[in-house]
Amino acid sequence: MQNFVTEEDFELHWRLFDEMMNRFNLNANETAKAAGVSRVLLSRFRHGKADLGSTKLITLLLALPYEPRTWYISQLFGTSPDTSLRSVINQSSSAEQLEALRLIADALASQNRKNIDPVELAEAV
């Protein structure tokens, strides 16, 4: 079976979780209890000794207050879940904005081609 998660991905995953717990002064016992996982398993995950699995990780994240959860996700994926498309475009370089416009233009052109009546298209040519 192919492994999609590298060792580096796993290391980032637990390092960020540990940093989040420390940064937001979260109590490990309370967090583990709220998520229904053992404190030992949470500790082993925070120190890179065990993987939680997706269900337990999601449960843990949902048990966290909004601010630390948002911080963790934004650090892990490189963008905040609250980020709007407008702010992403405004923060992009000119080259990235131009590429975005090209993608939008291509998508609209493709959509318009699908909506044009073949008879009207033949008459227009």
N, C-alpha and C positions, 0 to 999 in steps of 0.2 A: 504494500500500500504506500502511495506517495505521501511524503510528509510536506505539508504546505507551510508549516510554521517552523522557522529556523530557530536555532539556539539564541541568536541575537534578538529575534522577535520576542522570545520568551523572557530573555533577560530584561529588555526594555519594559515589558509588561509588568513584571514584579517589581522592578526598581521604581517605576512611576507610581505603582500602588503604594509601596512603602513610603515614598516621598510625600504622596498625598496624605497618608495617615499622619505623618509627622507635621507636615505643613499646616494642616487644618486641625491639629491637636485632637485627633479622633481616638477614642478609647477602643483598643482592640477587643477587649472583653464585651463591651456593649455592641460594637459593630458585629462581631461574630454571633452574638446572641440574637440580635435583630434580624440577621440573615439566616439564622438556623444552621450555622456551620460551627464546627468546634474551633475554639481559640487556638488549639495546637495546629490545626490545618491552616488557619489564617496566618499564623506565625511562620509556618513552613513555607507558605506561598510568598509571604513578604520577604523572605530571605533566599528565595530561589531554590528551595529544597523540594517543593511539590507543586504540581499543577492543580488548579481547582476544577477545571472543566468548565465548559461554557455555562451550564445551568447555574452552578454555584457562583461563578463570577458575576453573572447578570443579577442574581439574587443579592449578592453583596453590594453591587453598584446601586440597585434600587433601594437598598436599606440605608444608603448614605444620604446626607443632606444634599440639596441641589448644588450648592457652590462647589464642594469637593468633587462631586460626580462630574460636573461640567468641566472642571479643571482637568481631571484625569482623562476624560474623553478627548478634550482639545489637545492635550499633550500627546496622547497616543496617536491620534489621527492627524494632528497638525492643523486643525481648524476647530473653532468652537461650534457646538451644535446650534447656537443662537445667531450665527453669522448669516447675514442676508446676502443674496447675490449682488445687490447694489454695492455693499461694502467690499466684497471680494473684488469686483470690477474696479472700484475706485482705488484699491490698494495695489492693483496689478500694474505691470510695466506697460508701456505703449505697445510693445510687440505682443504681449499676452492679450491685451485688449483687441488688437487687430485680429489675432487668431480667433478670439471669441466671436467677433463680428463675422468672420469668414464662416465659422461653423454654423452660426445662426442663419446667415444668408443661404448656405447650402441646404440646411434643413428646410427653410421656407420654400426654396426653389423646388426641392424634391416634393414637398407637400403640394405645391401648386401644380406640378406636372401631373400628379395623381388626380387632381380635381378638374383638370381641363377635359372638355368633351373632345374626343378624337376628331370629330367632324369639324369643329371650330378650329382645332390645331391645323388640320389639313388645309382649310380655307385660308388661314392666316399665312401659310407658307406659300 
